[in-house]
Amino acid sequence: MQNIESVSPSAFSSTGSFQIQTSDPTKPVVLVVDDTPFNIDVLRGVLSSAYTLKVATNGEKALALANSHPQPELVLLDVMMPGMDGYEVCRRLKLEDRTRNIPVVFVTSMSEVEDERKGFESGGVDYITKPVSPPLVQARVATHLRLYAHERHLTELVKARTQELEQTRLEIIRRLGRAAEFKDDETGQHVIRMSHYTRILAEACGMAPDDVEVLFNAAPMHDIGKIGIPEAILLKPDKLDEEEWKVMRKHPAIGAGIIGRHAHPLLHTARIVALTHHEKWDGSGYPRGLSGEQIPLSGRIVAIADVFDALTSERPYKKAWPVEEAVALLKNNAGSHFDPTLIALFIACLPDVMKVRAMYADLPQAETLAEYAEDVAL
């Protein structure tokens, strides 16, 4: 038997199928589920002038129609049907993300208190007994549609506000990452480039898409701890002595302390990255001397992205390395400084890396100063 979007009084043909009528997109969509033609015709007579009706004569067709387009905004559901009964249909609707919020009103001749209890326990929002009162059906349908529309509106508002807060959080993190690099990277492009390199490498090693996105947004915070390092050490053009290196090696722990411990995936990952991106595959890194896979994958990935961009970027205390020399260093240090498997993947991704490098090239100092002046003026 076919599923339909509206029903006429003579809807049932000799084969038991429905005649299809064009639905009105301006009307709310109501799904009527009943195995008895007479009951369907009664509800059609009560509701068809104000609503677009979809009809199913059994539970399986009801579930299919509930997921079809346009999706119903309300379900009027019989209980006693062959095969899957109405209670089970309702329970299944409530298990699916796409249909769980659609209000279900039971319309049935089962009028005992126990029947009503089962209906509400399965997820129904209302219970109408047959034979139906047309004014009652109209009032209940209108009420639940208003409530459903209001709930959807509130859900969209919450979703929009949550997205706004998330974007604000991401922007703060990016700005803090830029602040950490400001003393030796006035353009702020380093954290942008290395974040994109991080994304490319994370995708290449098969990281889950959601985890890739989290790591991409956490990467700019990798050197936030440099805020706590004296400028004389941070910008020293010569090789650091042992005492100065002791101070410099504190910045991962300082960064982890600034970020703190949080359950939120973004901040949790940012802390791990800040703390572990200077660890080395052979255990000679800092601050904890972790080795191999003791080092979190996020830290191993960011280490490669950070070093490659640092080598190929000009700083007040050094010239930019040619890309070929930077790649040679990565290869030579695979298995000692870097995860060798990740180095092979990074080199395989060099065409994409070079596109990012060109897209986010450092701005001339004059342009950078003009940009900051504009920001201050605003």
C-alpha positions in Angstrom: 0.0 0.0 0.0 1.4 3.4 -1.0 2.2 6.2 1.5 0.5 9.4 0.6 0.6 13.1 1.5 -3.2 13.7 1.6 -6.3 11.6 1.5 -9.7 12.1 -0.2 -12.9 10.6 1.1 -12.6 8.0 -1.7 -8.9 7.5 -1.0 -8.9 3.7 -1.1 -8.8 2.0 -4.5 -9.8 -1.6 -5.2 -6.2 -2.5 -4.8 -6.0 -0.9 -1.3 -3.6 1.9 -2.4 -4.1 5.6 -1.8 -4.7 8.3 -4.3 -2.0 11.0 -4.1 -2.9 14.7 -3.9 -0.5 17.6 -4.0 0.5 18.9 -0.6 0.5 22.6 0.4 3.9 23.7 1.5 2.4 26.5 3.6 0.5 24.0 5.9 2.0 22.1 8.8 2.6 18.4 8.0 0.7 15.9 10.2 1.4 12.1 9.9 -1.7 10.0 10.5 -1.0 6.3 11.3 -4.0 3.9 11.4 -4.8 0.6 9.8 -8.5 1.3 9.4 -9.6 3.4 6.3 -12.7 4.7 8.2 -10.5 6.2 11.0 -8.2 7.8 8.4 -11.2 9.4 6.6 -12.5 10.8 9.9 -9.2 12.5 10.7 -8.9 13.7 7.2 -12.3 15.3 7.4 -11.3 17.0 10.7 -7.8 18.2 9.7 -7.3 18.4 5.9 -8.4 22.0 5.5 -5.7 23.2 7.9 -2.9 20.7 7.5 -1.0 18.6 4.9 -1.6 15.0 5.9 0.7 12.0 5.4 -0.8 8.6 6.0 0.6 5.2 6.9 -1.3 2.1 7.6 1.3 0.2 9.6 4.3 0.9 11.8 7.0 0.3 9.2 5.5 2.8 6.8 5.0 5.2 9.7 8.7 5.1 10.5 9.7 5.6 6.9 7.3 8.6 6.5 8.5 10.2 9.7 12.0 10.3 8.1 10.8 11.5 4.7 10.7 15.1 3.3 8.8 17.1 4.3 9.1 15.7 7.7 5.9 15.7 9.8 5.6 18.1 12.7 3.1 15.9 14.5 2.2 12.2 14.6 -1.4 11.0 15.3 -0.8 7.3 16.1 -3.1 4.4 16.6 -2.2 1.7 19.1 -3.8 -1.5 17.8 -2.2 -2.3 14.4 -1.0 -5.6 12.9 2.7 -6.3 13.3 4.3 -3.3 15.2 1.8 -1.7 17.6 1.7 2.1 18.2 3.7 1.9 21.4 6.6 0.3 19.6 6.4 2.8 16.8 6.6 5.7 19.3 9.5 4.1 21.1 11.4 3.8 17.9 10.7 7.4 16.9 12.1 8.5 20.2 15.3 6.5 19.7 16.2 8.3 16.5 17.9 11.8 16.5 16.0 12.9 13.5 12.5 12.0 14.9 12.8 12.0 18.7 11.5 15.6 19.0 8.4 15.1 16.9 5.3 15.1 19.2 3.3 11.9 19.1 -0.4 12.0 20.0 -2.1 8.6 20.5 -5.5 8.3 18.9 -7.1 5.0 20.0 -10.1 3.2 21.3 -8.0 1.8 24.2 -9.2 4.0 27.0 -8.1 2.3 30.2 -5.7 4.1 32.6 -3.1 1.4 32.0 -3.3 2.1 28.2 -2.7 5.8 28.7 0.2 5.1 31.0 1.9 2.9 28.4 1.3 5.7 25.8 3.0 8.3 27.9 5.8 6.0 29.0 6.6 5.2 25.3 7.1 8.9 24.6 3.6 10.2 23.7 2.7 13.8 24.6 -1.1 13.3 24.6 -3.8 10.6 24.4 -7.1 10.9 22.5 -9.8 8.2 22.7 -12.0 7.1 19.9 -14.6 8.0 18.7 -12.9 11.3 18.4 -14.4 14.7 19.1 -13.5 17.0 16.1 -13.1 20.2 18.2 -11.0 18.3 20.6 -8.7 16.9 17.9 -8.4 20.3 16.3 -7.5 21.9 19.6 -5.0 19.3 20.7 -3.3 19.3 17.2 -3.1 23.1 17.1 -1.7 23.2 20.7 1.0 20.6 20.2 2.1 22.1 16.9 2.5 25.5 18.6 4.5 23.9 21.3 6.6 22.1 18.8 7.3 25.2 16.8 8.2 27.1 20.0 10.6 24.3 21.0 12.3 24.3 17.6 12.7 28.0 17.8 14.3 27.8 21.2 16.5 25.0 20.0 17.7 27.1 17.1 18.4 30.0 19.4 20.4 27.9 21.7 22.3 26.4 18.8 23.1 29.8 17.4 24.3 31.1 20.7 26.4 28.0 21.3 28.1 28.5 17.9 28.7 32.1 18.7 30.3 31.2 22.0 32.4 28.6 20.3 33.6 31.0 17.7 34.5 33.5 20.4 36.4 30.8 22.3 38.3 29.9 19.1 39.2 33.5 18.4 40.5 34.1 21.9 42.7 31.0 21.6 44.0 32.2 18.2 44.7 35.7 19.6 46.5 34.3 22.7 48.6 32.1 20.4 49.5 35.2 18.4 50.4 37.1 21.5 52.8 34.4 22.5 54.6 34.7 19.2 54.4 38.5 19.0 57.9 39.2 20.2 59.6 37.3 17.4 56.8 37.0 14.9 55.1 40.3 14.5 53.1 39.2 11.5 51.4 36.4 13.5 51.5 34.1 10.4 53.5 31.4 12.1 50.6 30.1 14.2 48.3 30.2 11.2 50.7 28.3 9.0 51.7 25.7 11.5 48.0 25.1 12.5 47.2 24.3 8.8 50.3 22.1 8.6 49.0 20.4 11.7 45.6 19.8 10.1 47.2 18.4 6.9 49.4 15.9 8.9 46.6 14.9 11.2 44.3 14.1 8.3 47.1 12.2 6.6 47.7 9.9 9.6 44.0 9.0 9.8 42.8 11.0 12.7 39.0 11.3 13.1 37.6 14.5 11.5 36.4 15.9 14.8 39.7 15.3 16.4 41.5 17.0 13.5 39.4 20.1 13.9 40.1 20.2 17.7 43.8 19.9 17.1 43.8 22.5 14.3 42.2 25.0 16.7 44.4 24.0 19.7 47.7 24.2 17.8 48.0 28.0 18.0 48.4 27.7 21.8 51.5 25.5 21.5 54.0 28.2 22.6 51.7 30.2 24.9 54.3 29.6 27.7 56.8 31.9 25.9 54.9 34.7 27.6 56.7 33.8 30.7 60.2 33.8 29.2 62.3 36.9 29.5 62.8 38.8 26.2 66.6 38.8 26.6 66.5 35.0 26.3 63.6 34.7 23.8 65.2 37.1 21.3 68.9 36.4 21.9 70.6 36.2 18.5 73.4 33.9 19.8 73.3 30.4 21.1 71.8 30.1 24.6 74.0 29.1 27.4 73.1 26.3 29.8 71.4 28.6 32.4 69.4 30.3 29.6 68.3 26.9 28.2 67.1 25.9 31.6 64.8 29.0 31.6 63.7 28.4 28.0 62.8 24.8 28.7 60.3 26.0 31.3 57.9 27.4 28.6 56.0 24.1 28.0 55.1 23.8 31.7 54.3 27.5 31.9 52.0 27.1 28.9 50.3 24.1 30.4 49.8 26.1 33.6 48.3 29.0 31.7 45.8 26.8 29.9 45.0 24.8 33.0 43.1 21.5 33.2 39.7 21.5 31.5 37.3 18.8 30.4 36.5 20.7 27.1 38.3 18.8 24.3 39.8 22.0 22.8 41.4 23.3 26.0 42.4 19.7 27.0 44.2 19.2 23.7 45.8 22.7 23.8 47.3 21.8 27.2 48.7 18.5 25.9 50.2 20.2 22.9 51.7 23.0 24.9 53.3 20.5 27.3 54.5 17.9 24.8 55.5 19.5 21.5 59.2 19.7 22.6 59.4 16.1 23.5 61.6 13.9 21.2 61.1 10.5 19.8 64.3 9.2 21.3 63.5 10.6 24.8 66.0 13.5 24.7 63.3 16.2 24.6 61.8 18.3 27.4 60.1 18.9 29.9 59.5 15.2 30.8 61.9 13.2 28.6 59.0 11.2 27.0 59.9 8.9 24.1 58.2 7.1 21.2 54.5 6.7 21.6 54.6 7.9 25.2 54.4 11.3 23.5 50.8 12.0 22.6 50.1 12.0 18.9 48.9 15.6 19.0 52.3 16.6 20.4 54.2 14.6 17.8 52.2 16.2 15.0 52.6 19.8 16.2 56.3 19.2 16.8 56.8 18.6 13.1 54.5 21.4 11.9 56.2 23.9 14.4 59.8 23.0 13.5 59.2 23.1 9.7 57.6 26.5 9.8 60.2 27.9 12.3 63.0 26.7 10.0 61.5 28.2 6.8 60.5 31.5 8.4 62.7 34.6 9.0 63.1 35.9 12.5 65.0 38.9 14.0 67.8 36.4 15.0 67.9 34.2 11.9 67.3 33.9 8.2 64.7 31.6 6.7 66.0 28.2 5.6 65.4 27.0 2.1 62.6 24.4 2.1 64.9 21.7 0.8 67.2 22.2 3.7 64.3 22.1 6.2 63.0 18.9 4.7 66.5 17.4 4.9 66.7 18.2 8.6 63.3 16.5 9.2 64.5 13.4 7.3 67.8 13.3 9.2 66.0 13.6 12.6 63.3 11.0 11.9 63.6 8.4 14.6 65.6 10.7 16.9 63.7 14.0 17.2 60.5 13.1 15.3 58.2 10.2 14.8 59.6 8.6 11.6 56.1 7.5 10.4 54.8 11.0 10.7 57.8 12.5 8.9 57.2 10.2 5.9 53.6 11.4 5.8 54.5 15.0 6.2 57.0 14.8 3.3 54.3 13.1 1.2 52.0 16.0 1.9 54.5 18.7 0.9 52.5 19.9 -2.1 49.6 20.8 0.2 52.0 22.3 2.8 53.6 24.5 0.2 50.2 25.8 -0.8 49.5 26.9 2.8 53.0 28.4 3.0 52.3 30.6 0.0 48.8 31.5 1.1 49.9 32.7 4.5 53.3 34.2 3.7 54.7 36.7 6.2 53.6 40.3 5.5 56.2 43.0 5.0 56.8 44.9 8.3 55.2 48.1 7.0 51.9 46.3 6.2 52.0 44.6 9.6 52.5 47.9 11.5 49.7 49.4 9.4 47.4 46.5 10.3 48.1 46.9 14.0 47.6 50.7 13.8 44.2 50.0 12.3 43.3 47.6 15.0 44.3 50.1 17.7 42.3 52.8 16.0 39.2 50.6 16.0 
